Amino acid sequence: MKLLRYGPAGYEKPGLLDASGKIRDLSGVIDQIDSLHLSPRELKKLSQLKTASLPLVSGSPRLGVPYVGIGKFIAIGLNFADHAAESGAQVPSEPIVFMKATTCINGPNDDIVIPKNSTKTDWEVELGVVIGTKAQYVDIDSALDFVAGYCVVNDVSERQFQLERGSQWDKGKGCDTFGPIGPYLVTRDEVPDPQNLAMWLDVNGEKMQRGNTSTMVFGCAHLVSYVSQFMTLMPGDIITTGTPPGVGMGQKPPRYLQGGEVITLGIAGLGEQRQKVRKHQ
């Protein structure tokens, strides 16, 4: 299934994308797509619905974050060797874990706002792993059993805040609008191999990032298991798993967002995002 939420910000309704690419309304079945509906039992119930009997949604409504109830927005740094190289960093021996503030979470096509005093706002297409079942000290072999599904994430980053303002990355990762998620939550059954997904990102139509999850240093199962050794993962938590090369910081010379750009990005089978970039007013 491809689960989604549609409508004005703060008033989104639950829905799903049918086989023909049309949005079907789920509000007659559930009030909201939240962390409680990410369990295997609840997802199975939704999968058994007769999609053709659900009301069609007309037009092209705004899409919100595909579910609510994100308690933790966990991110992994330098998880593609070629991105580490373009960043001038060594490939990590263990996953680099940091947090994105939940206040940065944004709809997949909502504007990205360059924060005040920013000089180095950057882009990063990433695969998001959504937890569906409480995970604590899980092993790698069973780690994906705790996953509800996957989605596209743009891990927008302010490099000066991240790298030149002290030792913590979080300051450059959690600014408002820096966490577009969606357009869909694609359930695990539709992604048999999360380590074989093509990824791309363009700025103003210019190719910037091209990659594949097959080149991750640490795969999704490893990351879920690893993070669960340090913190309990709860339904709704999301882990964004790192970016391939082609970020602005890695260009020669570096290129950063100035406002006025349009970013488009996507991952095979998971949908696409489109964001306009504007300066903070």
Number of C-alpha atoms within 10 A of each C-alpha: 19 24 24 27 31 24 14 12 14 8 9 21 21 24 28 26 18 16 11 6 9 14 25 21 22 23 16 10 12 14 10 19 22 16 21 16 21 23 18 16 11 12 17 13 10 17 13 8 12 8 17 10 9 18 14 17 14 9 8 10 13 16 23 29 25 27 24 16 14 17 15 17 22 20 22 19 18 25 23 23 19 20 24 19 14 17 16 10 12 11 18 15 8 11 20 15 17 16 18 25 19 19 13 18 21 22 24 29 21 20 19 30 19 26 18 10 9 17 15 20 26 23 25 21 30 30 28 26 29 30 27 28 20 16 22 19 16 22 16 16 10 13 21 22 16 24 27 24 26 26 27 29 32 30 27 25 25 27 21 17 22 19 14 11 12 10 10 14 22 18 20 24 25 23 24 17 23 30 27 25 28 30 28 29 27 26 23 21 10 14 16 9 12 20 17 14 17 15 21 23 28 19 19 13 11 10 13 19 20 16 22 20 25 15 16 21 20 23 16 24 21 19 24 29 22 21 21 19 15 10 11 14 27 21 25 27 23 27 28 29 29 26 32 26 24 22 22 23 20 17 14 8 8 11 14 18 22 15 15 11 15 17 23 22 26 24 22 14 16 23 17 20 25 21 20 17 18 17 15 12 7
